[in-house]
Amino acid sequence: MPWSVADVMSIRLEFVAEALGRRRPFVELCAQYGISEKTGYKWLARFRQQGPAGVADLGHRPRSCPHQTPTQQRELLAACRRAHPTWGARKLRSVLEGQYPELVWPAPSTITTLLHNEGLIRVRRRRRTLPDSLVTPRDRGVAQEPNALWTIDYKGQFRTRDGCWCYPLTVVDAASRFLLACVAHRAPNTSDVRAVLHECFHHFGVPTAMLSDNGPPFGAPHAPRGFSRLSLWLRTLGITPRFILPGHPQQNGRHERLHRTLKAEATKPPQSSLRAQQARFDTFRAEYNSVRPHEALGQTPPARVYHPSARTYRARPEPLVYPVHFLQRRVTSAGGFWWQHQDIYLSQAFAGHTVGLDPVSPTHYDVYFAEYLLGAVNLQHLRFTPLTQIPTSPINPV
């Protein structure tokens, strides 16, 4: 049967009384009670200082912790987290190291624990990841240097507090993660996207390629090679349009990750109007580019990595050049071109552009737009047959 706390206290007090009476040698007394001389002297010293309460069991918690994060660092971390409630431990640590280099900052794992204890962070459950054999396909939005590839997409729509729909259009440099544009639109349309890209090209130059999904206004799934009016315009500027595979947004994963940050920091709660929401996007873009550390860039803000393109923008692009043996036909506003007094339908997306016809046989001509093979014309039936209806890979020269 275990001893109760009262029994233990009474035995210790009995030992102290006998020790203070000095009727027997101290060593013999300690041996009788089954304790060491060190423990006996400790009980006596504590009894003389605190009375009977001194012989009670003390807590095992250490009185001090030399590795505990100082109060100043904890307060600065909490204040920075409140100012940036979506930033994680690494970003907070990077920013505070730059502001207070004289202080010693704890590891990111310790910062996460401190913020969790303060109720400023919620530890999320780790998501299950798929085996490599089930991951399809890899991120296409990868570039090694600024302006080699820009990515463009509309974030999911939401309503501002006045009831208007807001469709945020975002344009990002893939290498530096620099947010080139974040513009609130009432609905996706080609003219508004062109206006935004016109401003981007004017301020930052022209990229080598542009990656988007296949939906309008970026792509036209039922047009030859998936070309839309917007992607055709990009090609006339010397920009290679690229598409992700249909239904695979993870191929533009870096852009999708930006949208998650944009949603958390700039759309919740929504602003009072589209104009107010645009002001919020402008503030977010300035902070995202110049203040917010990016982990993939070594906790460096994108503005320190990005630089404008050396390729200048020409609002009036030069006409496409085809080989000398090609026949050239201009596509009408109805989407067709004339051949032997017959109107052969191609696609309205190509209206106003010139296509090249390559004679491959007496009865067939291959139809090209720039270096892209669109399909073939059968001279016997005077009908255009597209190469593909829905792109199964980013459009590339054939």
C-alpha positions in Angstrom: 0.0 0.0 0.0 1.6 3.3 -1.0 2.3 6.0 1.5 0.0 9.0 1.6 1.3 12.6 1.5 0.3 13.1 5.1 2.2 9.9 6.2 5.3 11.1 4.3 5.1 14.6 6.0 4.7 13.1 9.4 7.7 10.8 9.0 9.9 13.6 7.8 8.8 15.8 10.7 9.5 13.0 13.1 13.0 12.6 11.6 13.6 16.4 12.0 12.5 16.3 15.6 14.8 13.5 16.4 17.7 15.1 14.6 17.3 18.4 16.4 17.2 16.4 19.7 20.6 14.9 19.0 19.9 11.8 21.0 21.6 9.5 18.4 24.4 9.9 15.9 23.1 11.6 12.7 24.5 8.8 10.5 22.6 6.2 12.4 19.4 8.2 12.4 19.6 8.6 8.6 20.1 4.9 8.1 17.1 4.2 10.3 14.9 6.4 8.1 16.4 5.0 4.9 17.8 8.3 3.5 21.3 9.6 2.8 23.1 12.1 5.0 22.8 14.6 2.2 19.0 14.3 2.1 18.9 14.5 5.9 20.9 17.7 6.1 18.8 19.2 3.2 15.6 18.5 5.2 17.1 20.1 8.3 18.2 23.2 6.4 14.8 23.7 4.8 13.0 23.2 8.1 15.1 25.9 9.8 14.3 28.3 6.9 10.6 27.5 6.2 9.3 25.5 9.1 7.3 22.4 8.5 6.4 23.4 5.0 10.1 23.1 4.1 10.1 19.3 4.2 7.3 19.0 1.7 8.1 17.8 -1.9 9.1 20.6 -4.3 8.0 20.8 -7.9 10.3 19.3 -10.5 10.0 22.3 -12.9 13.3 24.1 -13.3 13.5 27.5 -11.7 15.2 29.0 -14.8 15.7 28.0 -18.4 18.9 29.5 -20.0 17.6 28.7 -23.5 14.2 30.4 -23.2 13.5 33.0 -25.8 13.8 36.5 -24.2 10.7 38.5 -23.7 11.8 41.2 -26.2 12.1 38.7 -29.1 8.7 37.1 -28.1 7.0 40.4 -28.2 8.5 41.4 -31.5 7.5 38.1 -33.0 3.9 38.4 -31.8 3.7 42.0 -33.1 5.0 41.0 -36.5 2.6 38.1 -36.7 -0.3 40.3 -35.9 0.8 42.8 -38.6 1.2 39.9 -41.1 -1.2 37.1 -40.0 -0.5 34.9 -43.0 3.3 34.9 -42.7 5.0 31.8 -41.3 7.9 31.4 -39.0 10.6 31.6 -41.6 9.3 34.9 -43.1 8.8 36.5 -39.7 12.4 35.5 -38.7 13.9 36.7 -41.9 12.2 40.2 -41.6 13.1 40.6 -37.9 16.7 39.5 -38.5 17.0 42.4 -41.0 15.3 44.9 -38.7 17.1 43.8 -35.4 20.4 42.1 -36.4 21.8 42.6 -32.9 19.3 40.1 -31.4 19.5 36.4 -31.4 16.4 34.8 -33.0 15.1 31.3 -32.3 14.7 28.5 -34.9 11.6 28.6 -37.1 10.2 25.5 -35.2 10.6 27.4 -31.9 8.9 30.5 -33.4 6.0 28.3 -34.5 5.6 26.9 -31.0 5.8 30.4 -29.4 3.1 31.7 -31.8 1.0 28.7 -31.2 1.1 29.2 -27.4 0.1 32.8 -27.9 -2.9 31.7 -30.0 -1.5 33.5 -33.1 -1.0 30.5 -35.3 -3.0 27.3 -35.9 -0.9 24.2 -36.7 -2.5 22.6 -39.8 -2.6 18.9 -40.4 -0.1 17.8 -42.9 -1.7 16.8 -46.2 -1.0 13.4 -47.6 1.2 13.5 -50.7 0.9 11.2 -53.7 3.7 8.8 -54.7 5.9 10.1 -57.5 4.3 7.6 -59.8 0.9 9.2 -59.4 1.9 12.8 -59.8 0.9 14.2 -63.2 2.6 16.1 -64.9 5.3 18.4 -63.4 5.0 22.1 -63.0 5.4 23.8 -66.4 5.7 27.3 -64.9 9.5 26.9 -64.3 12.0 29.4 -65.6 15.7 30.0 -64.8 15.9 33.7 -65.3 13.5 36.7 -65.2 11.3 37.3 -68.3 12.0 33.9 -69.8 8.4 33.0 -68.8 5.4 34.9 -67.5 2.3 33.2 -66.2 -1.2 34.7 -66.3 -4.5 33.6 -64.8 -7.8 34.8 -63.3 -8.2 34.0 -59.7 -11.6 32.7 -58.6 -14.3 35.4 -58.6 -15.9 36.8 -55.5 -18.3 39.6 -54.7 -17.4 43.0 -53.1 -19.7 44.3 -50.4 -21.8 46.3 -52.9 -22.7 43.1 -54.7 -20.4 43.5 -57.7 -18.4 40.5 -59.0 -14.6 40.8 -58.9 -12.3 38.7 -61.1 -8.7 39.4 -60.2 -6.3 39.1 -63.1 -2.7 38.3 -62.1 0.5 38.3 -64.1 3.7 36.9 -62.6 7.3 36.4 -63.6 8.0 32.7 -63.1 11.6 32.9 -62.2 11.5 35.8 -59.7 7.9 35.4 -58.5 7.5 39.2 -59.2 3.9 40.1 -59.3 3.7 42.2 -62.5 0.0 43.0 -62.3 -3.0 42.4 -60.0 -6.1 44.0 -61.5 -9.8 43.7 -60.5 -12.1 43.1 -63.5 -15.9 42.7 -63.5 -15.6 39.8 -65.9 -12.9 38.0 -67.9 -12.6 39.4 -71.4 -9.9 39.7 -74.1 -9.8 43.5 -74.3 -9.3 44.0 -70.6 -6.5 41.4 -70.5 -4.8 43.0 -73.5 -5.0 46.4 -71.8 -3.3 45.0 -68.7 -0.6 43.3 -70.7 -0.1 46.4 -72.7 0.8 48.2 -69.5 3.0 45.4 -68.3 4.9 45.3 -71.7 5.3 49.0 -71.6 6.8 49.1 -68.1 8.7 45.8 -67.9 9.4 44.8 -71.5 8.4 41.7 -73.4 8.9 38.1 -72.1 10.0 35.2 -74.1 6.9 33.0 -73.4 3.5 33.3 -71.6 1.9 30.4 -69.8 -1.9 30.2 -69.1 -4.7 27.7 -68.9 -6.8 26.7 -71.9 -9.9 28.6 -71.0 -11.1 31.9 -72.5 -9.8 34.5 -73.0 -6.3 32.8 -72.9 -7.2 29.8 -75.1 -9.9 28.6 -77.3 -10.3 24.8 -77.0 -12.3 24.5 -80.2 -10.0 26.6 -82.4 -7.1 25.2 -84.3 -4.2 24.4 -81.9 -6.2 26.1 -79.1 -5.3 29.6 -80.3 -7.5 32.5 -79.1 -7.4 36.1 -80.2 -5.2 36.8 -77.1 -2.7 34.1 -77.8 -2.5 35.0 -81.5 -1.8 38.6 -80.5 1.0 37.4 -78.2 2.6 35.5 -81.0 2.6 38.5 -83.3 4.6 40.3 -80.5 7.2 37.5 -80.6 5.9 35.9 -77.4 5.5 32.1 -77.4 2.1 31.2 -76.0 2.0 28.1 -73.8 -0.9 26.1 -72.3 -1.1 23.8 -69.4 -2.9 20.5 -69.9 -6.7 20.8 -69.5 -7.7 20.0 -65.9 -4.2 20.1 -64.5 -3.8 23.5 -62.7 -0.8 22.0 -60.8 1.2 22.5 -63.9 1.1 26.2 -63.1 1.5 25.5 -59.4 3.5 28.6 -58.5 0.8 30.8 -59.8 -1.9 28.9 -58.0 0.1 29.3 -54.7 0.2 33.0 -55.3 -3.6 33.0 -55.6 -3.9 31.3 -52.2 -1.8 34.1 -50.6 -3.8 36.7 -52.5 -7.1 35.2 -51.2 -5.9 35.2 -47.6 -4.3 38.6 -47.5 -6.3 40.8 -50.0 -9.9 39.4 -50.4 -10.9 38.5 -46.8 -12.9 40.4 -46.0 -13.9 41.8 -49.4 -13.8 45.6 -49.9 -16.8 47.9 -50.2 -16.5 48.3 -54.0 -14.4 47.3 -57.0 -12.4 50.5 -56.8 -11.7 49.9 -53.1 -10.8 46.3 -53.9 -8.3 47.5 -56.5 -6.7 49.8 -53.9 -6.3 46.7 -51.6 -4.7 44.8 -54.5 -2.3 47.6 -55.1 -1.2 47.6 -51.4 -0.9 43.8 -51.5 1.2 43.9 -54.7 3.6 46.5 -53.3 4.1 44.4 -50.1 4.3 41.1 -51.9 7.1 42.4 -54.3 9.2 44.5 -51.9 8.6 43.4 -48.3 7.3 39.9 -48.1 10.2 37.3 -48.1 9.9 34.4 -50.5 11.2 31.1 -49.3 12.1 29.9 -52.8 14.3 33.0 -53.2 16.2 32.4 -50.0 13.8 34.6 -48.0 14.4 37.5 -50.5 11.6 39.7 -51.7 10.9 39.3 -55.5 11.8 42.9 -56.3 15.4 42.2 -55.4 15.6 39.4 -58.0 13.5 40.8 -60.8 14.7 43.1 -63.6 12.9 44.3 -66.7 13.2 42.6 -70.0 15.7 43.7 -72.6 13.1 43.1 -75.3 11.2 46.3 -75.9 7.5 46.4 -76.7 6.2 47.5 -80.1 2.5 48.3 -80.1 2.4 47.7 -83.9 4.2 44.3 -84.4 5.9 43.5 -87.6 4.0 41.3 -90.1 4.6 37.6 -90.1 7.1 36.3 -92.6 6.5 33.0 -94.4 8.8 31.1 -96.8 8.7 32.3 -100.4 6.9 29.2 -101.8 4.0 29.7 -99.3 0.7 31.2 -100.5 -0.5 33.9 -98.1 -4.2 34.5 -97.2 -5.7 37.0 -94.9 -8.5 35.7 -92.6 -11.7 37.7 -92.9 -13.8 38.9 -90.0 -16.0 35.9 -90.5 -13.1 33.6 -89.8 -12.4 32.3 -93.4 -10.1 32.9 -96.3 -10.7 32.9 -100.0 -9.5 30.1 -102.3 -10.6 29.7 -105.9 -13.5 32.0 -105.3 -14.6 29.9 -102.3 -14.7 30.9 -98.6 -12.9 28.3 -96.5 -13.7 28.6 -92.8 -10.8 28.5 -90.4 -11.7 30.2 -87.1 -12.9 33.7 -86.1 -10.0 33.8 -83.7 -7.7 34.3 -86.7 -9.7 37.3 -88.1 -7.3 40.0 -89.4 -4.3 37.7 -89.3 -2.4 36.3 -92.3 -1.9 32.5 -92.6 0.5 30.7 -94.9 -0.4 27.8 -97.2 2.3 25.2 -98.0 1.7 23.1 -101.1 2.5 19.6 -100.0 0.7 17.8 -102.9 -1.5 18.7 -105.8 -4.6 18.2 -103.6 -3.5 19.3 -100.2 -2.0 22.5 -98.6 -0.8 22.7 -95.1 -2.0 25.8 -93.2 0.4 27.6 -90.9 0.2 30.5 -88.6 3.8 31.7 -88.1 5.6 28.4 -87.3 2.5 26.6 -86.1 0.9 24.0 -88.2 -2.9 24.4 -87.9 -4.1 21.8 -90.3 -4.6 21.2 -94.0 -6.9 22.3 -96.9 -8.3 19.7 -99.2 -8.5 21.3 -102.7 -11.0 18.7 -103.9 -13.6 19.5 -101.2 -12.3 23.1 -100.4 -12.5 22.3 -96.7 -10.1 23.0 -93.8 -9.3 20.1 -91.5 -7.7 21.1 -88.2 -4.6 19.3 -86.8 -6.2 19.0 -83.4 -9.4 20.4 -81.7 -8.2 20.5 -78.1 -4.5 20.9 -77.3 -3.0 18.0 -75.4 0.2 19.8 -74.7 1.5 23.4 -74.7 1.4 24.7 -78.3 4.8 24.3 -79.8 6.1 24.6 -83.3 5.7 21.5 -85.5 
